[in-house]
Amino acid sequence: MPVRKFRSVEAMSQPHWRRPGDPALYAAMAGLWEMGTRIQKRRFPPGVHRHRSVQDMNAAVEQWHREHIAQYSQR
């Protein structure tokens, strides 16, 4: 990430907007997504899951959430 210099504190609070189509915009978006996946891993197993009812699906999702929370509480 490039280092930016500011002349005043007020200039620091101004957002740095990028125009649509700017290659730096796509690089910033890719970096943000990559950082997000490193910080917060997937909470559910990949793939398609079939359930007999909505209640079974909700129970499975709740179990995934409990496992996800348990993963972070063990650290």
PDB file of N, H, CA, C and O in Angstrom:
ATOM      1  N   MET A   1       0.847  -1.169   0.000  1.00  0.00           N
ATOM      2  CA  MET A   1       0.000   0.000   0.000  1.00  0.00           C
ATOM      3  C   MET A   1       0.894   1.234   0.000  1.00  0.00           C
ATOM      4  O   MET A   1       1.849   1.318   0.773  1.00  0.00           O
ATOM      5  N   PRO A   2       0.582   2.188  -0.867  1.00  0.00           N
ATOM      6  CA  PRO A   2       1.441   3.368  -0.954  1.00  0.00           C
ATOM      7  C   PRO A   2       1.308   4.263   0.279  1.00  0.00           C
ATOM      8  O   PRO A   2       0.274   4.283   0.947  1.00  0.00           O
ATOM      9  N   VAL A   3       2.365   4.990   0.556  1.00  0.00           N
ATOM     10  H   VAL A   3       3.205   4.974   0.013  1.00  0.00           H
ATOM     11  CA  VAL A   3       2.372   5.945   1.661  1.00  0.00           C
ATOM     12  C   VAL A   3       1.929   7.294   1.120  1.00  0.00           C
ATOM     13  O   VAL A   3       2.432   7.765   0.100  1.00  0.00           O
ATOM     14  N   ARG A   4       0.979   7.909   1.819  1.00  0.00           N
ATOM     15  H   ARG A   4       0.571   7.527   2.648  1.00  0.00           H
ATOM     16  CA  ARG A   4       0.505   9.228   1.405  1.00  0.00           C
ATOM     17  C   ARG A   4       0.890  10.248   2.463  1.00  0.00           C
ATOM     18  O   ARG A   4       0.831   9.968   3.660  1.00  0.00           O
ATOM     19  N   LYS A   5       1.286  11.439   2.009  1.00  0.00           N
ATOM     20  H   LYS A   5       1.334  11.666   1.037  1.00  0.00           H
ATOM     21  CA  LYS A   5       1.649  12.523   2.928  1.00  0.00           C
ATOM     22  C   LYS A   5       0.522  13.541   2.973  1.00  0.00           C
ATOM     23  O   LYS A   5      -0.141  13.802   1.970  1.00  0.00           O
ATOM     24  N   PHE A   6       0.320  14.103   4.139  1.00  0.00           N
ATOM     25  H   PHE A   6       0.859  13.891   4.954  1.00  0.00           H
ATOM     26  CA  PHE A   6      -0.718  15.108   4.328  1.00  0.00           C
ATOM     27  C   PHE A   6      -0.092  16.379   4.878  1.00  0.00           C
ATOM     28  O   PHE A   6       0.861  16.328   5.655  1.00  0.00           O
ATOM     29  N   ARG A   7      -0.629  17.505   4.473  1.00  0.00           N
ATOM     30  H   ARG A   7      -1.403  17.547   3.841  1.00  0.00           H
ATOM     31  CA  ARG A   7      -0.147  18.796   4.952  1.00  0.00           C
ATOM     32  C   ARG A   7      -0.862  19.228   6.233  1.00  0.00           C
ATOM     33  O   ARG A   7      -0.349  20.062   6.978  1.00  0.00           O
ATOM     34  N   SER A   8      -2.047  18.660   6.491  1.00  0.00           N
ATOM     35  H   SER A   8      -2.464  17.982   5.886  1.00  0.00           H
ATOM     36  CA  SER A   8      -2.792  19.030   7.686  1.00  0.00           C
ATOM     37  C   SER A   8      -3.644  17.849   8.145  1.00  0.00           C
ATOM     38  O   SER A   8      -3.846  16.883   7.410  1.00  0.00           O
ATOM     39  N   VAL A   9      -4.135  17.954   9.374  1.00  0.00           N
ATOM     40  H   VAL A   9      -3.970  18.739   9.971  1.00  0.00           H
ATOM     41  CA  VAL A   9      -4.993  16.911   9.925  1.00  0.00           C
ATOM     42  C   VAL A   9      -6.323  16.880   9.175  1.00  0.00           C
ATOM     43  O   VAL A   9      -6.904  15.809   9.002  1.00  0.00           O
ATOM     44  N   GLU A  10      -6.808  18.027   8.732  1.00  0.00           N
ATOM     45  H   GLU A  10      -6.335  18.897   8.872  1.00  0.00           H
ATOM     46  CA  GLU A  10      -8.073  18.081   8.003  1.00  0.00           C
ATOM     47  C   GLU A  10      -7.988  17.301   6.697  1.00  0.00           C
ATOM     48  O   GLU A  10      -8.962  16.676   6.278  1.00  0.00           O
ATOM     49  N   ALA A  11      -6.836  17.338   6.063  1.00  0.00           N
ATOM     50  H   ALA A  11      -6.045  17.845   6.404  1.00  0.00           H
ATOM     51  CA  ALA A  11      -6.676  16.603   4.808  1.00  0.00           C
ATOM     52  C   ALA A  11      -6.727  15.096   5.036  1.00  0.00           C
ATOM     53  O   ALA A  11      -7.078  14.347   4.125  1.00  0.00           O
ATOM     54  N   MET A  12      -6.384  14.647   6.233  1.00  0.00           N
ATOM     55  H   MET A  12      -6.100  15.256   6.973  1.00  0.00           H
ATOM     56  CA  MET A  12      -6.427  13.218   6.537  1.00  0.00           C
ATOM     57  C   MET A  12      -7.852  12.681   6.557  1.00  0.00           C
ATOM     58  O   MET A  12      -8.090  11.528   6.197  1.00  0.00           O
ATOM     59  N   SER A  13      -8.790  13.506   6.974  1.00  0.00           N
ATOM     60  H   SER A  13      -8.597  14.443   7.266  1.00  0.00           H
ATOM     61  CA  SER A  13     -10.161  13.035   7.110  1.00  0.00           C
ATOM     62  C   SER A  13     -10.910  13.018   5.783  1.00  0.00           C
ATOM     63  O   SER A  13     -12.026  12.501   5.720  1.00  0.00           O
ATOM     64  N   GLN A  14     -10.334  13.562   4.733  1.00  0.00           N
ATOM     65  H   GLN A  14      -9.428  13.982   4.783  1.00  0.00           H
ATOM     66  CA  GLN A  14     -10.983  13.560   3.427  1.00  0.00           C
ATOM     67  C   GLN A  14     -10.844  12.176   2.786  1.00  0.00           C
ATOM     68  O   GLN A  14      -9.743  11.627   2.738  1.00  0.00           O
ATOM     69  N   PRO A  15     -11.959  11.606   2.292  1.00  0.00           N
ATOM     70  CA  PRO A  15     -11.864  10.278   1.661  1.00  0.00           C
ATOM     71  C   PRO A  15     -11.090  10.352   0.349  1.00  0.00           C
ATOM     72  O   PRO A  15     -11.073  11.379  -0.330  1.00  0.00           O
ATOM     73  N   HIS A  16     -10.463   9.255   0.021  1.00  0.00           N
ATOM     74  H   HIS A  16     -10.476   8.421   0.573  1.00  0.00           H
ATOM     75  CA  HIS A  16      -9.707   9.157  -1.231  1.00  0.00           C
ATOM     76  C   HIS A  16     -10.551   8.332  -2.197  1.00  0.00           C
ATOM     77  O   HIS A  16     -10.519   7.103  -2.158  1.00  0.00           O
ATOM     78  N   TRP A  17     -11.307   9.008  -3.064  1.00  0.00           N
ATOM     79  H   TRP A  17     -11.333  10.007  -3.096  1.00  0.00           H
ATOM     80  CA  TRP A  17     -12.200   8.327  -3.989  1.00  0.00           C
ATOM     81  C   TRP A  17     -11.479   7.970  -5.266  1.00  0.00           C
ATOM     82  O   TRP A  17     -10.609   8.706  -5.729  1.00  0.00           O
ATOM     83  N   ARG A  18     -11.843   6.843  -5.829  1.00  0.00           N
ATOM     84  H   ARG A  18     -12.550   6.244  -5.452  1.00  0.00           H
ATOM     85  CA  ARG A  18     -11.306   6.418  -7.120  1.00  0.00           C
ATOM     86  C   ARG A  18     -12.453   6.384  -8.126  1.00  0.00           C
ATOM     87  O   ARG A  18     -13.589   6.072  -7.769  1.00  0.00           O
ATOM     88  N   ARG A  19     -12.158   6.699  -9.359  1.00  0.00           N
ATOM     89  H   ARG A  19     -11.235   6.952  -9.649  1.00  0.00           H
ATOM     90  CA  ARG A  19     -13.180   6.719 -10.398  1.00  0.00           C
ATOM     91  C   ARG A  19     -13.453   5.306 -10.913  1.00  0.00           C
ATOM     92  O   ARG A  19     -12.544   4.476 -10.933  1.00  0.00           O
ATOM     93  N   PRO A  20     -14.690   5.017 -11.331  1.00  0.00           N
ATOM     94  CA  PRO A  20     -14.979   3.710 -11.940  1.00  0.00           C
ATOM     95  C   PRO A  20     -14.081   3.477 -13.144  1.00  0.00           C
ATOM     96  O   PRO A  20     -13.878   4.373 -13.963  1.00  0.00           O
ATOM     97  N   GLY A  21     -13.550   2.276 -13.244  1.00  0.00           N
ATOM     98  H   GLY A  21     -13.715   1.548 -12.579  1.00  0.00           H
ATOM     99  CA  GLY A  21     -12.640   1.935 -14.335  1.00  0.00           C
ATOM    100  C   GLY A  21     -11.182   2.144 -13.999  1.00  0.00           C
ATOM    101  O   GLY A  21     -10.312   1.710 -14.754  1.00  0.00           O
ATOM    102  N   ASP A  22     -10.889   2.795 -12.888  1.00  0.00           N
ATOM    103  H   ASP A  22     -11.596   3.148 -12.275  1.00  0.00           H
ATOM    104  CA  ASP A  22      -9.504   3.028 -12.468  1.00  0.00           C
ATOM    105  C   ASP A  22      -8.908   1.701 -12.000  1.00  0.00           C
ATOM    106  O   ASP A  22      -9.492   1.055 -11.129  1.00  0.00           O
ATOM    107  N   PRO A  23      -7.769   1.270 -12.545  1.00  0.00           N
ATOM    108  CA  PRO A  23      -7.164   0.011 -12.108  1.00  0.00           C
ATOM    109  C   PRO A  23      -6.845  -0.004 -10.609  1.00  0.00           C
ATOM    110  O   PRO A  23      -6.857  -1.069  -9.991  1.00  0.00           O
ATOM    111  N   ALA A  24      -6.566   1.137 -10.032  1.00  0.00           N
ATOM    112  H   ALA A  24      -6.557   2.002 -10.534  1.00  0.00           H
ATOM    113  CA  ALA A  24      -6.284   1.191  -8.598  1.00  0.00           C
ATOM    114  C   ALA A  24      -7.536   0.859  -7.785  1.00  0.00           C
ATOM    115  O   ALA A  24      -7.430   0.336  -6.676  1.00  0.00           O
ATOM    116  N   LEU A  25      -8.719   1.159  -8.327  1.00  0.00           N
ATOM    117  H   LEU A  25      -8.804   1.585  -9.228  1.00  0.00           H
ATOM    118  CA  LEU A  25      -9.967   0.819  -7.651  1.00  0.00           C
ATOM    119  C   LEU A  25     -10.101  -0.693  -7.536  1.00  0.00           C
ATOM    120  O   LEU A  25     -10.442  -1.211  -6.473  1.00  0.00           O
ATOM    121  N   TYR A  26      -9.834  -1.398  -8.626  1.00  0.00           N
ATOM    122  H   TYR A  26      -9.556  -0.977  -9.490  1.00  0.00           H
ATOM    123  CA  TYR A  26      -9.952  -2.848  -8.609  1.00  0.00           C
ATOM    124  C   TYR A  26      -8.901  -3.479  -7.700  1.00  0.00           C
ATOM    125  O   TYR A  26      -9.177  -4.472  -7.027  1.00  0.00           O
ATOM    126  N   ALA A  27      -7.721  -2.918  -7.679  1.00  0.00           N
ATOM    127  H   ALA A  27      -7.497  -2.111  -8.226  1.00  0.00           H
ATOM    128  CA  ALA A  27      -6.679  -3.426  -6.783  1.00  0.00           C
ATOM    129  C   ALA A  27      -7.077  -3.207  -5.323  1.00  0.00           C
ATOM    130  O   ALA A  27      -6.855  -4.078  -4.482  1.00  0.00           O
ATOM    131  N   ALA A  28      -7.662  -2.048  -5.022  1.00  0.00           N
ATOM    132  H   ALA A  28      -7.843  -1.340  -5.706  1.00  0.00           H
ATOM    133  CA  ALA A  28      -8.111  -1.776  -3.655  1.00  0.00           C
ATOM    134  C   ALA A  28      -9.239  -2.718  -3.256  1.00  0.00           C
ATOM    135  O   ALA A  28      -9.267  -3.212  -2.129  1.00  0.00           O
ATOM    136  N   MET A  29     -10.169  -2.969  -4.173  1.00  0.00           N
ATOM    137  H   MET A  29     -10.146  -2.568  -5.088  1.00  0.00           H
ATOM    138  CA  MET A  29     -11.271  -3.891  -3.885  1.00  0.00           C
ATOM    139  C   MET A  29     -10.748  -5.309  -3.661  1.00  0.00           C
ATOM    140  O   MET A  29     -11.195  -5.994  -2.741  1.00  0.00           O
ATOM    141  N   ALA A  30      -9.817  -5.749  -4.483  1.00  0.00           N
ATOM    142  H   ALA A  30      -9.454  -5.193  -5.231  1.00  0.00           H
ATOM    143  CA  ALA A  30      -9.253  -7.086  -4.336  1.00  0.00           C
ATOM    144  C   ALA A  30      -8.510  -7.209  -3.011  1.00  0.00           C
ATOM    145  O   ALA A  30      -8.604  -8.237  -2.341  1.00  0.00           O
ATOM    146  N   GLY A  31      -7.779  -6.179  -2.632  1.00  0.00           N
ATOM    147  H   GLY A  31      -7.703  -5.343  -3.176  1.00  0.00           H
ATOM    148  CA  GLY A  31      -7.071  -6.202  -1.351  1.00  0.00           C
ATOM    149  C   GLY A  31      -8.025  -6.254  -0.180  1.00  0.00           C
ATOM    150  O   GLY A  31      -7.769  -6.954   0.800  1.00  0.00           O
ATOM    151  N   LEU A  32      -9.120  -5.525  -0.268  1.00  0.00           N
ATOM    152  H   LEU A  32      -9.328  -4.956  -1.064  1.00  0.00           H
ATOM    153  CA  LEU A  32     -10.116  -5.530   0.797  1.00  0.00           C
ATOM    154  C   LEU A  32     -10.775  -6.898   0.932  1.00  0.00           C
ATOM    155  O   LEU A  32     -10.954  -7.395   2.044  1.00  0.00           O
ATOM    156  N   TRP A  33     -11.135  -7.506  -0.189  1.00  0.00           N
ATOM    157  H   TRP A  33     -10.990  -7.103  -1.093  1.00  0.00           H
ATOM    158  CA  TRP A  33     -11.744  -8.843  -0.144  1.00  0.00           C
ATOM    159  C   TRP A  33     -10.758  -9.870   0.397  1.00  0.00           C
ATOM    160  O   TRP A  33     -11.140 -10.743   1.177  1.00  0.00           O
ATOM    161  N   GLU A  34      -9.506  -9.778  -0.003  1.00  0.00           N
ATOM    162  H   GLU A  34      -9.195  -9.069  -0.637  1.00  0.00           H
ATOM    163  CA  GLU A  34      -8.493 -10.728   0.461  1.00  0.00           C
ATOM    164  C   GLU A  34      -8.280 -10.589   1.965  1.00  0.00           C
ATOM    165  O   GLU A  34      -8.165 -11.588   2.674  1.00  0.00           O
ATOM    166  N   MET A  35      -8.227  -9.356   2.446  1.00  0.00           N
ATOM    167  H   MET A  35      -8.320  -8.544   1.870  1.00  0.00           H
ATOM    168  CA  MET A  35      -8.060  -9.129   3.874  1.00  0.00           C
ATOM    169  C   MET A  35      -9.275  -9.664   4.641  1.00  0.00           C
ATOM    170  O   MET A  35      -9.127 -10.261   5.707  1.00  0.00           O
ATOM    171  N   GLY A  36     -10.459  -9.450   4.101  1.00  0.00           N
ATOM    172  H   GLY A  36     -10.580  -8.965   3.236  1.00  0.00           H
ATOM    173  CA  GLY A  36     -11.675  -9.942   4.746  1.00  0.00           C
ATOM    174  C   GLY A  36     -11.706 -11.449   4.857  1.00  0.00           C
ATOM    175  O   GLY A  36     -12.141 -11.983   5.877  1.00  0.00           O
ATOM    176  N   THR A  37     -11.252 -12.147   3.826  1.00  0.00           N
ATOM    177  H   THR A  37     -10.899 -11.713   2.997  1.00  0.00           H
ATOM    178  CA  THR A  37     -11.238 -13.612   3.891  1.00  0.00           C
ATOM    179  C   THR A  37     -10.180 -14.117   4.870  1.00  0.00           C
ATOM    180  O   THR A  37     -10.355 -15.173   5.477  1.00  0.00           O
ATOM    181  N   ARG A  38      -9.087 -13.375   5.028  1.00  0.00           N
ATOM    182  H   ARG A  38      -8.945 -12.517   4.535  1.00  0.00           H
ATOM    183  CA  ARG A  38      -8.084 -13.786   6.015  1.00  0.00           C
ATOM    184  C   ARG A  38      -8.575 -13.550   7.437  1.00  0.00           C
ATOM    185  O   ARG A  38      -8.317 -14.358   8.329  1.00  0.00           O
ATOM    186  N   ILE A  39      -9.276 -12.454   7.648  1.00  0.00           N
ATOM    187  H   ILE A  39      -9.486 -11.797   6.924  1.00  0.00           H
ATOM    188  CA  ILE A  39      -9.745 -12.116   8.998  1.00  0.00           C
ATOM    189  C   ILE A  39     -10.928 -12.982   9.404  1.00  0.00           C
ATOM    190  O   ILE A  39     -10.958 -13.510  10.516  1.00  0.00           O
ATOM    191  N   GLN A  40     -11.895 -13.131   8.521  1.00  0.00           N
ATOM    192  H   GLN A  40     -11.871 -12.702   7.618  1.00  0.00           H
ATOM    193  CA  GLN A  40     -13.128 -13.834   8.847  1.00  0.00           C
ATOM    194  C   GLN A  40     -13.289 -15.005   7.892  1.00  0.00           C
ATOM    195  O   GLN A  40     -13.686 -14.823   6.741  1.00  0.00           O
ATOM    196  N   LYS A  41     -12.987 -16.187   8.359  1.00  0.00           N
ATOM    197  H   LYS A  41     -12.665 -16.335   9.294  1.00  0.00           H
ATOM    198  CA  LYS A  41     -13.104 -17.368   7.522  1.00  0.00           C
ATOM    199  C   LYS A  41     -14.569 -17.715   7.304  1.00  0.00           C
ATOM    200  O   LYS A  41     -15.457 -17.184   7.971  1.00  0.00           O
ATOM    201  N   ARG A  42     -14.802 -18.609   6.368  1.00  0.00           N
ATOM    202  H   ARG A  42     -14.081 -19.040   5.826  1.00  0.00           H
ATOM    203  CA  ARG A  42     -16.148 -19.043   6.023  1.00  0.00           C
ATOM    204  C   ARG A  42     -16.825 -19.679   7.229  1.00  0.00           C
ATOM    205  O   ARG A  42     -16.203 -20.450   7.960  1.00  0.00           O
ATOM    206  N   ARG A  43     -18.082 -19.360   7.434  1.00  0.00           N
ATOM    207  H   ARG A  43     -18.587 -18.733   6.840  1.00  0.00           H
ATOM    208  CA  ARG A  43     -18.814 -19.849   8.593  1.00  0.00           C
ATOM    209  C   ARG A  43     -19.585 -21.126   8.318  1.00  0.00           C
ATOM    210  O   ARG A  43     -20.127 -21.723   9.249  1.00  0.00           O
ATOM    211  N   PHE A  44     -19.648 -21.550   7.105  1.00  0.00           N
ATOM    212  H   PHE A  44     -19.208 -21.065   6.350  1.00  0.00           H
ATOM    213  CA  PHE A  44     -20.435 -22.725   6.770  1.00  0.00           C
ATOM    214  C   PHE A  44     -19.654 -23.594   5.796  1.00  0.00           C
ATOM    215  O   PHE A  44     -18.811 -23.094   5.051  1.00  0.00           O
ATOM    216  N   PRO A  45     -19.932 -24.892   5.799  1.00  0.00           N
ATOM    217  CA  PRO A  45     -19.217 -25.767   4.873  1.00  0.00           C
ATOM    218  C   PRO A  45     -19.636 -25.486   3.432  1.00  0.00           C
ATOM    219  O   PRO A  45     -20.798 -25.171   3.175  1.00  0.00           O
ATOM    220  N   PRO A  46     -18.707 -25.598   2.497  1.00  0.00           N
ATOM    221  CA  PRO A  46     -19.038 -25.315   1.101  1.00  0.00           C
ATOM    222  C   PRO A  46     -19.945 -26.389   0.513  1.00  0.00           C
ATOM    223  O   PRO A  46     -20.017 -27.508   1.021  1.00  0.00           O
ATOM    224  N   GLY A  47     -20.616 -26.041  -0.538  1.00  0.00           N
ATOM    225  H   GLY A  47     -20.558 -25.132  -0.951  1.00  0.00           H
ATOM    226  CA  GLY A  47     -21.450 -27.002  -1.248  1.00  0.00           C
ATOM    227  C   GLY A  47     -22.926 -26.727  -1.086  1.00  0.00           C
ATOM    228  O   GLY A  47     -23.335 -25.774  -0.423  1.00  0.00           O
ATOM    229  N   VAL A  48     -23.724 -27.595  -1.713  1.00  0.00           N
ATOM    230  H   VAL A  48     -23.392 -28.369  -2.251  1.00  0.00           H
ATOM    231  CA  VAL A  48     -25.180 -27.495  -1.651  1.00  0.00           C
ATOM    232  C   VAL A  48     -25.663 -28.460  -0.578  1.00  0.00           C
ATOM    233  O   VAL A  48     -25.245 -29.617  -0.542  1.00  0.00           O
ATOM    234  N   HIS A  49     -26.527 -27.991   0.281  1.00  0.00           N
ATOM    235  H   HIS A  49     -26.867 -27.051   0.252  1.00  0.00           H
ATOM    236  CA  HIS A  49     -27.023 -28.798   1.389  1.00  0.00           C
ATOM    237  C   HIS A  49     -28.535 -28.942   1.267  1.00  0.00           C
ATOM    238  O   HIS A  49     -29.251 -27.953   1.108  1.00  0.00           O
ATOM    239  N   ARG A  50     -29.005 -30.161   1.342  1.00  0.00           N
ATOM    240  H   ARG A  50     -28.423 -30.964   1.471  1.00  0.00           H
ATOM    241  CA  ARG A  50     -30.440 -30.414   1.266  1.00  0.00           C
ATOM    242  C   ARG A  50     -30.956 -30.705   2.666  1.00  0.00           C
ATOM    243  O   ARG A  50     -30.302 -31.374   3.465  1.00  0.00           O
ATOM    244  N   HIS A  51     -32.137 -30.190   2.939  1.00  0.00           N
ATOM    245  H   HIS A  51     -32.669 -29.646   2.289  1.00  0.00           H
ATOM    246  CA  HIS A  51     -32.761 -30.397   4.247  1.00  0.00           C
ATOM    247  C   HIS A  51     -34.207 -30.817   4.034  1.00  0.00           C
ATOM    248  O   HIS A  51     -34.827 -30.450   3.036  1.00  0.00           O
ATOM    249  N   ARG A  52     -34.735 -31.575   4.963  1.00  0.00           N
ATOM    250  H   ARG A  52     -34.231 -31.872   5.774  1.00  0.00           H
ATOM    251  CA  ARG A  52     -36.125 -32.039   4.851  1.00  0.00           C
ATOM    252  C   ARG A  52     -37.123 -30.920   5.124  1.00  0.00           C
ATOM    253  O   ARG A  52     -38.232 -30.933   4.590  1.00  0.00           O
ATOM    254  N   SER A  53     -36.739 -29.962   5.946  1.00  0.00           N
ATOM    255  H   SER A  53     -35.838 -29.952   6.380  1.00  0.00           H
ATOM    256  CA  SER A  53     -37.656 -28.873   6.289  1.00  0.00           C
ATOM    257  C   SER A  53     -36.863 -27.614   6.596  1.00  0.00           C
ATOM    258  O   SER A  53     -35.638 -27.639   6.722  1.00  0.00           O
ATOM    259  N   VAL A  54     -37.586 -26.527   6.710  1.00  0.00           N
ATOM    260  H   VAL A  54     -38.581 -26.507   6.608  1.00  0.00           H
ATOM    261  CA  VAL A  54     -36.962 -25.256   7.065  1.00  0.00           C
ATOM    262  C   VAL A  54     -36.391 -25.344   8.475  1.00  0.00           C
ATOM    263  O   VAL A  54     -35.342 -24.761   8.750  1.00  0.00           O
ATOM    264  N   GLN A  55     -37.050 -26.050   9.356  1.00  0.00           N
ATOM    265  H   GLN A  55     -37.902 -26.524   9.132  1.00  0.00           H
ATOM    266  CA  GLN A  55     -36.567 -26.205  10.726  1.00  0.00           C
ATOM    267  C   GLN A  55     -35.239 -26.965  10.749  1.00  0.00           C
ATOM    268  O   GLN A  55     -34.336 -26.614  11.509  1.00  0.00           O
ATOM    269  N   ASP A  56     -35.116 -28.012   9.913  1.00  0.00           N
ATOM    270  H   ASP A  56     -35.849 -28.297   9.295  1.00  0.00           H
ATOM    271  CA  ASP A  56     -33.839 -28.738   9.827  1.00  0.00           C
ATOM    272  C   ASP A  56     -32.739 -27.839   9.288  1.00  0.00           C
ATOM    273  O   ASP A  56     -31.602 -27.890   9.758  1.00  0.00           O
ATOM    274  N   MET A  57     -33.076 -27.018   8.304  1.00  0.00           N
ATOM    275  H   MET A  57     -33.999 -26.977   7.922  1.00  0.00           H
ATOM    276  CA  MET A  57     -32.089 -26.090   7.751  1.00  0.00           C
ATOM    277  C   MET A  57     -31.649 -25.083   8.810  1.00  0.00           C
ATOM    278  O   MET A  57     -30.457 -24.818   8.960  1.00  0.00           O
ATOM    279  N   ASN A  58     -32.611 -24.524   9.545  1.00  0.00           N
ATOM    280  H   ASN A  58     -33.580 -24.739   9.424  1.00  0.00           H
ATOM    281  CA  ASN A  58     -32.272 -23.561  10.590  1.00  0.00           C
ATOM    282  C   ASN A  58     -31.413 -24.204  11.673  1.00  0.00           C
ATOM    283  O   ASN A  58     -30.497 -23.565  12.192  1.00  0.00           O
ATOM    284  N   ALA A  59     -31.695 -25.461  12.024  1.00  0.00           N
ATOM    285  H   ALA A  59     -32.439 -25.980  11.602  1.00  0.00           H
ATOM    286  CA  ALA A  59     -30.888 -26.157  13.022  1.00  0.00           C
ATOM    287  C   ALA A  59     -29.457 -26.353  12.517  1.00  0.00           C
ATOM    288  O   ALA A  59     -28.503 -26.204  13.281  1.00  0.00           O
ATOM    289  N   ALA A  60     -29.306 -26.688  11.228  1.00  0.00           N
ATOM    290  H   ALA A  60     -30.081 -26.808  10.607  1.00  0.00           H
ATOM    291  CA  ALA A  60     -27.964 -26.871  10.664  1.00  0.00           C
ATOM    292  C   ALA A  60     -27.192 -25.548  10.668  1.00  0.00           C
ATOM    293  O   ALA A  60     -26.008 -25.521  11.002  1.00  0.00           O
ATOM    294  N   VAL A  61     -27.853 -24.467  10.301  1.00  0.00           N
ATOM    295  H   VAL A  61     -28.816 -24.489  10.029  1.00  0.00           H
ATOM    296  CA  VAL A  61     -27.193 -23.157  10.287  1.00  0.00           C
ATOM    297  C   VAL A  61     -26.794 -22.754  11.699  1.00  0.00           C
ATOM    298  O   VAL A  61     -25.703 -22.223  11.912  1.00  0.00           O
ATOM    299  N   GLU A  62     -27.669 -23.003  12.659  1.00  0.00           N
ATOM    300  H   GLU A  62     -28.555 -23.434  12.486  1.00  0.00           H
ATOM    301  CA  GLU A  62     -27.341 -22.705  14.059  1.00  0.00           C
ATOM    302  C   GLU A  62     -26.116 -23.509  14.507  1.00  0.00           C
ATOM    303  O   GLU A  62     -25.254 -22.986  15.213  1.00  0.00           O
ATOM    304  N   GLN A  63     -26.041 -24.761  14.102  1.00  0.00           N
ATOM    305  H   GLN A  63     -26.742 -25.185  13.528  1.00  0.00           H
ATOM    306  CA  GLN A  63     -24.885 -25.593  14.451  1.00  0.00           C
ATOM    307  C   GLN A  63     -23.613 -25.021  13.832  1.00  0.00           C
ATOM    308  O   GLN A  63     -22.567 -25.006  14.480  1.00  0.00           O
ATOM    309  N   TRP A  64     -23.687 -24.554  12.594  1.00  0.00           N
ATOM    310  H   TRP A  64     -24.537 -24.567  12.067  1.00  0.00           H
ATOM    311  CA  TRP A  64     -22.518 -23.950  11.942  1.00  0.00           C
ATOM    312  C   TRP A  64     -22.081 -22.702  12.700  1.00  0.00           C
ATOM    313  O   TRP A  64     -20.887 -22.462  12.879  1.00  0.00           O
ATOM    314  N   HIS A  65     -23.052 -21.912  13.144  1.00  0.00           N
ATOM    315  H   HIS A  65     -24.022 -22.107  12.999  1.00  0.00           H
ATOM    316  CA  HIS A  65     -22.719 -20.705  13.905  1.00  0.00           C
ATOM    317  C   HIS A  65     -22.072 -21.070  15.246  1.00  0.00           C
ATOM    318  O   HIS A  65     -21.103 -20.433  15.660  1.00  0.00           O
ATOM    319  N   ARG A  66     -22.599 -22.082  15.918  1.00  0.00           N
ATOM    320  H   ARG A  66     -23.386 -22.600  15.582  1.00  0.00           H
ATOM    321  CA  ARG A  66     -22.002 -22.511  17.198  1.00  0.00           C
ATOM    322  C   ARG A  66     -20.570 -22.987  17.000  1.00  0.00           C
ATOM    323  O   ARG A  66     -19.692 -22.664  17.801  1.00  0.00           O
ATOM    324  N   GLU A  67     -20.329 -23.749  15.946  1.00  0.00           N
ATOM    325  H   GLU A  67     -21.041 -24.012  15.295  1.00  0.00           H
ATOM    326  CA  GLU A  67     -18.973 -24.222  15.659  1.00  0.00           C
ATOM    327  C   GLU A  67     -18.047 -23.052  15.337  1.00  0.00           C
ATOM    328  O   GLU A  67     -16.884 -23.037  15.742  1.00  0.00           O
ATOM    329  N   HIS A  68     -18.571 -22.083  14.612  1.00  0.00           N
ATOM    330  H   HIS A  68     -19.515 -22.095  14.284  1.00  0.00           H
ATOM    331  CA  HIS A  68     -17.766 -20.905  14.261  1.00  0.00           C
ATOM    332  C   HIS A  68     -17.387 -20.126  15.516  1.00  0.00           C
ATOM    333  O   HIS A  68     -16.240 -19.702  15.658  1.00  0.00           O
ATOM    334  N   ILE A  69     -18.333 -19.936  16.417  1.00  0.00           N
ATOM    335  H   ILE A  69     -19.264 -20.280  16.301  1.00  0.00           H
ATOM    336  CA  ILE A  69     -18.069 -19.214  17.661  1.00  0.00           C
ATOM    337  C   ILE A  69     -17.107 -19.998  18.537  1.00  0.00           C
ATOM    338  O   ILE A  69     -16.218 -19.414  19.156  1.00  0.00           O
ATOM    339  N   ALA A  70     -17.275 -21.322  18.596  1.00  0.00           N
ATOM    340  H   ALA A  70     -17.997 -21.796  18.093  1.00  0.00           H
ATOM    341  CA  ALA A  70     -16.384 -22.153  19.393  1.00  0.00           C
ATOM    342  C   ALA A  70     -14.956 -22.095  18.875  1.00  0.00           C
ATOM    343  O   ALA A  70     -14.005 -22.148  19.654  1.00  0.00           O
ATOM    344  N   GLN A  71     -14.806 -21.985  17.566  1.00  0.00           N
ATOM    345  H   GLN A  71     -15.579 -21.942  16.933  1.00  0.00           H
ATOM    346  CA  GLN A  71     -13.468 -21.888  16.965  1.00  0.00           C
ATOM    347  C   GLN A  71     -12.726 -20.664  17.496  1.00  0.00           C
ATOM    348  O   GLN A  71     -11.533 -20.745  17.790  1.00  0.00           O
ATOM    349  N   TYR A  72     -13.418 -19.537  17.621  1.00  0.00           N
ATOM    350  H   TYR A  72     -14.387 -19.472  17.383  1.00  0.00           H
ATOM    351  CA  TYR A  72     -12.778 -18.314  18.078  1.00  0.00           C
ATOM    352  C   TYR A  72     -12.663 -18.232  19.583  1.00  0.00           C
ATOM    353  O   TYR A  72     -11.799 -17.520  20.094  1.00  0.00           O
ATOM    354  N   SER A  73     -13.505 -18.936  20.303  1.00  0.00           N
ATOM    355  H   SER A  73     -14.207 -19.514  19.889  1.00  0.00           H
ATOM    356  CA  SER A  73     -13.413 -18.888  21.766  1.00  0.00           C
ATOM    357  C   SER A  73     -12.280 -19.779  22.280  1.00  0.00           C
ATOM    358  O   SER A  73     -11.865 -19.632  23.429  1.00  0.00           O
ATOM    359  N   GLN A  74     -11.773 -20.698  21.455  1.00  0.00           N
ATOM    360  H   GLN A  74     -12.111 -20.817  20.522  1.00  0.00           H
ATOM    361  CA  GLN A  74     -10.676 -21.575  21.871  1.00  0.00           C
ATOM    362  C   GLN A  74      -9.323 -20.896  21.728  1.00  0.00           C
ATOM    363  O   GLN A  74      -8.327 -21.407  22.241  1.00  0.00           O
ATOM    364  N   ARG A  75      -9.263 -19.789  21.062  1.00  0.00           N
ATOM    365  H   ARG A  75     -10.072 -19.375  20.645  1.00  0.00           H
ATOM    366  CA  ARG A  75      -7.975 -19.104  20.827  1.00  0.00           C
ATOM    367  C   ARG A  75      -7.444 -18.465  22.056  1.00  0.00           C
ATOM    368  O   ARG A  75      -6.376 -17.853  22.021  1.00  0.00           O
TER     369      ARG A  75
END
